[in-house]
Each structure stands twice: as structure tokens, then as C-alpha cells.
Amino acid sequence: MVIRVKIVVVKFQPPETYGGFVSKTVNPVLDHFSHFLILDSDTTYEFSADNIAEQFGTADIVGFTVVSSSRIFRAWERMTYWLKLSPRVRGAAMLLSSDFLRRIGGYPVGEFVDTILLQKSKRTSVAPFTVYHNQRFDLRHSVWRQISDGKFRAEIQYPFWKTLLHSIFRVRPFVLLSYVFHRLPKREK
């Protein structure tokens, strides 16, 4: 198999979504590349994407160690990620196999696509390389992200108990509140 990696740096403006941007970039050229390295626009790395694809070629998804540039985020992760049930793969940086993307019907559109991809993956690996996420702490963005995450979990009918544990162990109360709110039956007026 010939290794050809396309690097996709995600730069989108709402109302376009993360998944919308990546899907319109990746899906038309699925047959031209063996892998896609998807990176948030505020990330940096120092490794060869081709070497990673060769080394982990059979994996559907290859994640990396993502380290935040923000001391607040790094401290928060140390405090709230002491329990790991599986290797952590973050959407800020992942290598995706074209075979995997074709199998699932292409790169999904929408928000929280990393969760969708991880649920559909049969073979996920984590490469021993670091990607630096150059982000600043923003409380409003953090709360909004939790609310969006809870809504998404409710929409895909993610198990309540997993959402509850995530909310407790990661100290993300708005995820649970949003999940419960969006799971409640809607009253007709």
C-alpha cells in the first residue's frame, strides 16, 4: 500500500461546523490519499505524518498526546483525568485511515465528530508523539462547550450512567445538566 497523507488544518467560521469544514475537504478526495491528519488550527507538532501512517497503518484512528499550552488547562487535566478507562484520543489531532472513512460513509458532518468517529472505530491507537494545543483559557467557551456536549450526548442517546460519571470525574456539571434538559420530553403548548 502506498502511503499518501493529506494534512487538513481546520479553519472554519460559524455557522459552518467543524465536521462540515473537514467533510467538504476530505470526502471528495478520499480515494486520492491513504490517510488524513486532521489538526485544529491552533496546534503544532514535530513529527512526520507519513512515518506515523506507515507505523500505524492498520489503525482506523491514530491519536496523539495532546498537551495544552495553557497552565490552567494542564492543571485541570491533571486533576480531572486521573481515571482513564481507555486511551484518550482528542479531536484536536488525529490521523484517520481512508479505508475507515470509506467504510463509515465518509467524514461526518456536524459537531463532536471525534466522538462519532471513535464510536465507529474498530482499531484505535495512540502514537507516542506530542501535539501542542496553543489555547488560552476562556470560561464562557468552556461552559458553552459543556452545554453543547450534553446536548450532543442526549441526541445520540449516550448512556445516562456514562454521562453522569463523565460529569462527576471530569468536574463538568453543565454536561449533565444539558444532557438531562435535552432528554426530557418536550411539552406541547
C-alpha positions in Angstrom: 0.0 0.0 0.0 1.3 3.4 -0.9 1.2 5.9 1.9 -0.2 9.3 1.0 -1.2 11.6 3.8 -3.2 14.8 3.4 -2.8 17.3 6.2 -6.0 19.1 7.0 -5.8 22.2 9.2 -9.3 23.0 10.4 -10.2 26.7 9.9 -13.9 27.4 9.8 -16.3 30.2 10.7 -19.7 29.6 12.2 -22.4 28.8 11.2 -20.2 26.2 9.4 -19.3 23.3 11.7 -16.0 21.6 12.4 -17.3 18.4 10.7 -18.8 20.4 7.8 -15.4 22.0 7.1 -13.5 18.7 7.3 -16.0 16.7 5.4 -16.1 19.1 2.4 -12.2 19.0 2.4 -11.7 15.2 2.9 -14.7 13.4 1.4 -14.1 14.5 -2.3 -10.5 13.2 -2.2 -10.9 10.0 -0.1 -9.7 7.9 -3.0 -6.5 10.0 -3.5 -5.0 9.6 -0.1 -4.4 6.7 2.3 -4.7 8.8 5.4 -5.7 12.2 6.7 -4.0 14.1 9.5 -6.8 16.3 11.0 -5.4 19.2 13.1 -7.0 22.1 14.8 -5.6 25.4 13.5 -4.1 26.2 16.9 -1.9 23.1 17.1 1.8 22.4 16.4 3.7 19.2 16.1 7.2 17.9 15.2 6.8 14.5 13.5 6.3 13.1 10.1 2.7 12.3 9.2 3.9 9.8 6.6 6.0 7.9 9.2 3.0 7.7 11.6 0.8 6.4 8.8 3.4 3.7 8.0 3.9 2.7 11.6 0.2 2.6 12.5 -1.2 1.8 9.0 -3.8 -0.8 10.2 -5.4 1.5 12.7 -8.7 3.3 11.8 -7.7 6.2 14.0 -4.4 7.2 15.5 -4.4 9.7 18.3 -1.6 11.6 19.9 -0.7 13.0 23.3 -2.2 16.5 23.2 -0.7 19.0 25.6 -2.3 22.3 26.2 -0.2 25.5 26.2 -2.4 26.8 29.0 -1.2 26.1 32.5 -4.9 26.3 33.7 -5.9 23.6 31.2 -2.9 21.4 32.0 -3.6 21.6 35.8 -7.3 20.9 35.1 -6.5 17.8 33.1 -4.1 16.5 35.8 -6.8 17.0 38.4 -9.7 15.5 36.4 -8.1 12.9 34.2 -6.7 10.6 36.8 -9.2 7.9 35.8 -8.7 6.6 32.3 -10.8 3.8 31.1 -9.3 3.8 27.6 -6.6 5.7 25.7 -7.5 9.3 25.3 -7.9 10.4 21.7 -8.7 14.1 21.2 -10.2 15.6 18.1 -7.6 18.4 18.1 -5.2 16.0 16.4 -6.0 12.6 14.8 -4.8 10.6 11.9 -7.6 8.8 10.0 -7.4 6.0 7.6 -9.2 6.5 4.3 -10.3 2.9 4.3 -12.0 3.6 7.7 -13.7 6.8 6.4 -15.0 5.0 3.3 -16.3 2.2 5.5 -18.4 4.6 7.6 -19.6 6.7 4.6 -17.1 9.5 4.8 -16.1 12.1 7.3 -19.3 13.0 9.3 -20.8 16.5 9.3 -21.7 18.3 12.5 -20.3 18.8 15.9 -18.4 16.4 18.2 -17.3 14.3 15.2 -14.4 12.9 17.2 -16.9 11.1 19.4 -18.8 9.7 16.4 -15.5 8.5 14.8 -14.3 6.9 18.0 -17.6 5.0 18.5 -17.4 3.6 14.9 -13.7 2.7 15.0 -12.7 -0.9 15.5 -9.0 -0.2 15.8 -7.8 3.0 17.6 -4.2 3.5 18.6 -2.3 6.3 20.3 1.1 7.2 18.8 3.9 8.2 21.2 4.1 11.7 19.8 3.0 15.1 21.2 0.8 17.7 19.6 0.8 21.1 21.3 -2.6 22.8 21.6 -2.0 26.5 21.7 -5.1 27.6 23.5 -6.0 30.2 26.2 -8.5 29.6 29.0 -11.9 31.0 28.3 -14.6 30.3 30.9 -17.5 31.2 28.7 -16.3 28.9 25.9 -15.7 26.1 28.5 -19.3 26.4 29.8 -20.8 26.6 26.3 -18.7 23.6 25.2 -20.1 21.6 28.2 -23.7 22.5 27.3 -23.1 21.5 23.6 -21.5 18.3 24.7 -24.5 17.4 27.0 -27.0 18.2 24.1 -25.0 16.0 21.7 -24.9 13.1 24.2 -28.7 13.4 24.6 -29.2 13.5 20.8 -27.2 10.3 20.2 -28.8 8.7 23.3 -25.5 8.2 25.0 -26.0 6.2 28.2 -27.0 8.3 31.2 -24.6 6.5 33.5 -21.6 7.3 31.3 -22.6 10.9 31.1 -23.1 11.0 34.9 -19.6 9.5 35.5 -18.0 11.8 32.9 -19.7 14.9 34.6 -18.5 13.8 38.1 -15.0 12.7 37.3 -14.2 15.4 34.9 -16.0 18.0 37.0 -18.1 19.2 34.1 -21.6 19.8 35.7 -23.1 21.6 32.7 -22.7 18.4 30.6 -25.0 16.5 32.9 -27.5 19.4 33.2 -27.7 19.9 29.5 -28.0 16.1 28.9 -30.9 15.9 31.3 -32.6 19.0 29.9 -32.4 17.7 26.3 -33.5 14.2 27.3 -36.7 15.5 29.0 -39.9 15.0 27.0 -40.9 18.2 25.2 -44.3 19.6 26.3 -46.7 20.8 23.7 -48.2 24.2 24.2 
